[in-house]
Amino acid sequence: MAIQPFPRPLADRLPQLAERSGTQYPDGYELIYSSRRTLAVQITSGGQVKVRAPRRTSRAAVERFLIEKQEWILKYLTKAAAQAAPAPPPLPESERRRYVETARDIFTRKAAYYASIMRVTYGRISIREQKTRWGSCSSKGNLNFNWRLIFAPEDVLDYIVVHELAHRKEMNHSPAFYAVVASVLPDYKTAQRWLREHGESLWNVV
């Protein structure tokens, strides 16, 4: 789920706020298209910005909406930062390596299994810890997965693997792409919804 950069002047004001308050603000927003009729913006308890938009809404319209709502966004980003729970202590490196290797085993098995079903190939599998995405697929077919997903339900891991492998057929998020995902996981939207509602909790498990 790619993060989109904020439009100016919102993008210019966030670093100024961060400098004054000593708080880290997000670099962009998550854009979620659905069958809704209006644009809406949400500030999560973790201080992330999510914009929900009707399908076929242009990026220019989304950016105009964000500029119109920038005072509200800044207000609630600041409020979320003030209420944020203290960050958990850093993981010992040995423990982190153990989780990474566990994730590597899981995603290696799942990628091989679903690739055979979907009749696609892929390249290298990397395990990372990126705050802004759960997985990715490069144009060369290399797959990246976030190790914190090992604390999510099994169907969520399956969805992320199928999602990234589907990019081997469609390097976009078009209806054709989601048709590929649905052909393997008809109930994939349940996993999508879980990630939207509970994904942030995966950063507080350990």
C-alpha positions in Angstrom: 0.0 0.0 0.0 2.0 2.9 -1.3 2.2 6.2 0.6 1.4 9.3 -1.5 3.4 12.6 -0.8 1.4 15.5 0.7 0.7 18.4 -1.7 2.1 21.8 -1.0 1.6 23.9 1.2 0.7 21.0 3.6 4.0 19.3 2.8 5.9 22.5 3.7 4.1 23.1 7.0 4.7 19.6 8.5 8.5 20.0 8.9 8.0 23.4 10.6 5.6 21.8 13.1 7.9 18.9 13.6 10.8 21.3 14.3 8.8 23.3 16.9 7.3 20.3 18.7 10.1 17.7 18.3 7.4 15.3 17.0 7.8 13.2 13.9 4.9 13.6 11.4 4.1 11.3 8.4 5.7 12.0 5.0 2.5 11.3 3.2 -0.9 9.7 3.1 -2.5 6.4 2.2 -5.0 6.7 -0.6 -7.8 4.1 -0.5 -10.3 3.9 -3.4 -13.7 2.4 -2.9 -17.3 2.6 -3.9 -18.0 5.5 -1.6 -19.4 8.8 -3.1 -17.4 11.4 -1.2 -13.8 12.1 -0.2 -12.9 11.6 3.5 -9.7 12.0 5.5 -8.9 10.0 8.7 -6.1 10.6 11.2 -5.4 7.3 13.0 -4.5 7.0 16.6 -0.9 6.3 15.4 -0.8 9.6 13.6 -1.2 8.2 10.0 -3.3 10.0 7.4 -5.7 8.0 5.3 -7.8 9.4 2.5 -10.8 7.5 1.2 -11.9 8.4 -2.3 -14.5 7.3 -4.8 -13.1 5.2 -7.7 -11.9 7.3 -10.6 -11.2 10.4 -8.4 -8.2 12.2 -9.9 -5.1 12.7 -7.9 -5.5 16.5 -8.5 -9.0 16.4 -6.8 -7.5 14.5 -3.9 -4.8 17.0 -3.4 -7.2 19.9 -3.6 -9.3 18.2 -0.9 -6.2 17.8 1.3 -5.3 21.5 0.9 -8.8 22.5 1.8 -8.6 20.3 4.9 -5.1 21.1 5.9 -5.9 23.0 9.1 -8.1 20.1 10.3 -5.3 17.6 9.4 -2.6 19.6 11.2 -4.8 19.9 14.3 -5.5 16.2 14.6 -2.0 15.1 13.7 -0.8 17.3 16.5 -3.5 15.8 18.8 -2.5 12.2 17.9 1.1 13.0 18.5 0.4 14.4 22.0 -1.7 11.3 22.9 0.7 8.7 21.4 1.8 6.0 23.8 5.5 5.8 24.5 7.4 3.7 21.9 8.2 0.2 23.0 11.8 -0.4 23.9 14.0 -1.4 21.0 14.2 -5.1 20.2 17.5 -6.8 21.0 19.2 -7.6 17.7 19.3 -11.3 18.4 15.5 -11.3 18.9 14.9 -9.2 15.7 17.0 -11.7 13.7 14.9 -14.6 15.1 11.7 -12.9 13.9 13.2 -12.1 10.5 14.2 -15.7 10.0 10.8 -16.9 11.1 9.2 -14.5 8.6 11.6 -15.7 5.8 10.6 -19.3 6.4 6.9 -18.5 6.3 7.0 -16.2 3.3 9.3 -18.5 1.3 6.9 -21.4 1.8 3.8 -19.3 1.0 5.3 -17.6 -2.1 6.3 -21.0 -3.5 2.8 -22.4 -2.8 0.8 -19.6 -4.3 3.2 -19.0 -7.2 2.5 -22.5 -8.4 -1.2 -22.0 -8.1 -1.1 -18.7 -10.0 1.5 -19.9 -12.5 3.9 -17.0 -12.0 7.6 -16.8 -11.2 9.4 -14.4 -8.8 12.9 -13.6 -7.9 14.6 -12.9 -4.6 12.6 -12.7 -1.3 13.7 -10.0 1.2 12.4 -9.5 4.7 12.2 -5.9 5.9 10.7 -3.6 8.5 9.1 -0.7 6.6 6.7 1.4 8.4 4.8 2.4 5.3 4.2 -0.9 3.6 3.6 -4.6 4.2 4.9 -6.0 1.0 6.1 -5.0 -2.5 7.0 -6.6 -5.8 9.7 -5.0 -8.0 9.5 -4.9 -11.8 12.1 -7.7 -11.8 9.8 -9.9 -9.6 11.7 -9.5 -6.4 9.4 -9.7 -3.4 9.7 -7.8 -0.1 7.7 -8.6 3.0 7.4 -7.0 6.4 8.4 -9.4 9.2 5.9 -7.9 11.6 3.1 -9.6 9.6 4.0 -12.9 11.3 1.8 -11.6 14.2 -1.2 -11.2 11.9 -3.9 -13.8 11.2 -2.9 -16.5 8.7 -5.4 -15.2 6.0 -3.7 -11.8 6.2 -0.3 -13.3 5.4 -1.9 -15.3 2.5 -3.5 -12.1 1.2 -0.2 -10.2 1.2 1.6 -13.0 -0.6 -1.1 -13.3 -3.3 -1.3 -9.5 -3.6 2.4 -9.2 -4.4 2.4 -12.2 -6.7 -0.6 -10.8 -8.6 1.8 -7.9 -9.6 3.6 -10.5 -11.7 0.5 -10.3 -13.9 -0.7 -6.8 -13.4 1.8 -4.1 -12.2 -0.9 -1.8 -10.9 -4.0 -1.8 -8.7 -6.6 -1.9 -11.4 -9.8 -4.0 -11.5 -7.8 -6.5 -13.5 -5.3 -6.8 -10.7 -7.9 -7.4 -8.1 -9.6 -9.9 -10.3 -6.3 -11.9 -10.2 -6.3 -11.6 -6.4 -10.0 -12.7 -6.1 -9.4 -15.7 -8.4 -7.1 -17.1 -5.7 -8.6 -15.5 -2.5 -12.3 -14.7 -3.1 -12.6 -13.3 0.4 -9.5 -11.1 0.2 -11.4 -8.0 1.3 -11.7 -9.4 4.8 -7.9 -9.4 5.1 -7.7 -5.9 3.6 -10.1 -4.7 6.3 -8.2 -6.4 9.1 -5.0 -4.6 8.0 -6.8 -1.2 7.8 -8.3 -1.7 11.3 -5.6 -3.6 13.1 -2.4 -3.2 11.1 -0.9 -0.6 13.4 -1.2 -3.0 16.4 1.5 -5.1 14.8 4.1 -2.5 15.7 3.3 -2.8 19.4 3.4 -6.6 19.7 7.2 -6.7 20.4 
